[in-house]
Amino acid sequence: MALTGLTALVSVEDTLKLRRGKTILVQGGAGGVAGFAIQLARHIGARLPSAANADDLDYVRAPGADEAIDYAAQDFTRVVSNVDAVFETVGGDVAERSFAVVRPGGRIAFIASGARAPASPRPDVTALRPAVGRDRQHLERIVALVEAGAVRRPEVTMFPLAAAAEAHRIS
């Protein structure tokens, strides 16, 4: 939980500077980092659409997504627009198309596009790569969020080594 929490916390609070009443699109909402980000954004009081696989839409709604977008059946650029921020955890084409949904002056935090954020094709949108460290202040913030019930600990299922392929498939 430390690494996923640190990545989400630094991205949402420090990099995107998300505030109450703002809108953040979380790409890949069913992933561990994105799931933490959804809960954190909900705690902050943001409006929250999220894109995920059809099988994961209820999973994305459960921790707080206002709208769950099936990225295979829907083009998120036709469903979402004028968001204040995007937390991009998918990479590739999704990362590039994310620029289309951000309002002028908005920000995108990329964690799945390599060591650097992709260059913004728009001069009015800032592309950022969060600098995630392991400092005590952020770790204590994660603990406080969990203790306050703002962020739930993920369910953990143990698998024997012989079932590693199955564990990976359902993760």
C-alpha positions in Angstrom: 0.0 0.0 0.0 2.9 2.3 0.6 4.0 2.6 -3.1 0.5 2.8 -4.5 -0.5 5.3 -1.9 2.6 7.4 -2.3 2.2 7.5 -6.1 -1.5 8.5 -5.9 -1.0 11.0 -3.1 2.0 12.8 -4.7 0.2 12.8 -8.0 -3.2 14.0 -6.9 -2.3 16.4 -4.0 1.1 17.6 -4.8 1.4 17.4 -8.6 -2.2 18.1 -9.8 -3.1 20.2 -6.7 -6.6 18.8 -6.7 -9.1 20.8 -4.6 -12.7 20.4 -3.5 -15.2 21.1 -6.4 -12.7 20.4 -9.1 -13.0 17.6 -11.7 -10.4 14.9 -12.2 -10.6 12.1 -14.7 -8.8 9.0 -13.4 -7.7 6.8 -16.3 -7.4 3.0 -15.6 -9.5 3.3 -12.5 -9.4 -0.4 -11.5 -5.7 -0.4 -10.9 -4.1 -0.1 -7.5 -2.7 3.4 -7.8 -5.8 4.6 -9.6 -8.1 3.1 -7.0 -6.2 4.9 -4.2 -6.4 8.1 -6.3 -10.2 7.7 -6.7 -10.7 7.4 -2.9 -8.4 10.3 -2.3 -10.1 12.5 -4.8 -13.5 11.6 -3.3 -12.1 12.5 0.2 -11.0 15.9 -1.2 -14.5 16.5 -2.6 -13.7 16.4 -6.3 -16.0 15.4 -9.1 -14.7 12.2 -10.4 -15.3 10.3 -13.7 -13.1 7.3 -14.3 -12.4 5.0 -17.3 -11.9 1.3 -16.9 -12.7 -2.1 -18.4 -16.4 -3.1 -18.6 -15.8 -5.8 -16.0 -14.4 -3.3 -13.6 -17.1 -0.5 -13.7 -18.8 -1.4 -10.5 -15.3 -1.8 -8.9 -14.5 1.8 -9.9 -17.8 3.2 -8.7 -17.5 1.5 -5.3 -14.7 3.7 -3.9 -16.3 6.9 -5.3 -16.2 7.4 -9.1 -19.2 9.6 -10.0 -19.2 8.2 -13.5 -17.6 4.9 -14.8 -16.7 4.9 -18.5 -16.2 1.6 -20.3 -13.1 2.5 -22.3 -13.7 -0.3 -24.8 -17.3 0.6 -25.6 -17.1 4.4 -25.2 -14.6 7.0 -26.4 -13.8 8.9 -23.2 -13.1 12.1 -25.2 -16.8 12.1 -26.2 -18.0 11.5 -22.7 -15.8 13.8 -20.6 -14.7 17.3 -21.3 -13.3 20.4 -19.6 -11.8 18.6 -16.6 -9.4 20.4 -14.3 -7.0 17.4 -14.1 -6.3 14.0 -15.4 -4.5 11.2 -13.5 -3.2 9.1 -16.3 -2.2 5.5 -15.4 -2.6 3.7 -18.7 -0.1 5.2 -21.2 0.0 4.9 -25.0 -3.0 6.2 -27.0 -5.0 6.9 -23.8 -2.3 9.2 -22.6 -2.1 11.1 -25.9 -5.9 11.5 -26.1 -6.2 12.7 -22.5 -5.0 16.1 -23.6 -8.4 16.5 -25.5 -10.5 16.5 -22.3 -8.6 19.1 -20.2 -9.8 22.6 -19.7 -7.4 25.5 -20.6 -5.0 25.8 -17.7 -5.5 22.2 -16.6 -2.9 19.6 -15.7 -2.2 16.0 -16.4 -0.1 13.7 -14.2 1.4 10.8 -16.2 2.7 7.7 -14.3 2.7 5.2 -17.2 4.4 7.1 -20.0 8.1 6.5 -19.1 10.5 8.7 -17.1 9.1 11.9 -18.4 5.6 13.2 -19.2 4.8 13.3 -22.9 5.1 16.8 -24.4 1.8 18.6 -24.3 0.4 19.3 -27.8 -1.5 22.2 -26.2 0.2 25.3 -24.8 -2.7 25.7 -22.3 -2.3 22.3 -20.7 0.6 21.3 -18.4 1.9 17.7 -18.7 3.7 16.5 -15.5 5.5 13.4 -14.3 5.1 13.2 -10.5 8.3 13.0 -8.4 7.4 10.2 -6.0 9.8 9.7 -3.1 9.5 7.8 0.1 9.4 10.5 2.8 7.9 10.3 6.2 5.5 13.2 5.7 3.7 11.4 2.8 3.8 8.0 4.5 2.2 9.5 7.6 -0.5 11.2 5.4 -1.4 7.7 4.0 -1.7 6.3 7.5 -3.9 9.2 8.5 -6.2 8.7 5.5 -6.5 5.0 6.2 -7.1 5.5 9.9 -9.8 8.2 9.1 -11.5 5.7 6.8 -11.0 8.0 3.8 -9.0 5.3 2.0 -9.7 1.6 2.4 -6.9 -1.0 2.6 -7.1 -3.2 -0.5 -8.2 -6.8 -0.2 -5.3 -9.1 -0.2 -5.5 -12.7 -1.3 -2.6 -15.0 -0.9 -1.7 -17.5 -3.7 0.8 -20.3 -3.6 3.7 -19.9 -6.1 2.2 -22.6 -8.3 -0.9 -20.3 -8.9 1.2 -17.2 -9.9 -0.3 -17.1 -13.4 -3.8 -17.1 -11.9 -2.9 -14.4 -9.4 -1.5 -12.2 -12.2 -4.5 -12.8 -14.4 -7.0 -11.6 -11.7 -4.9 -8.7 -10.4 
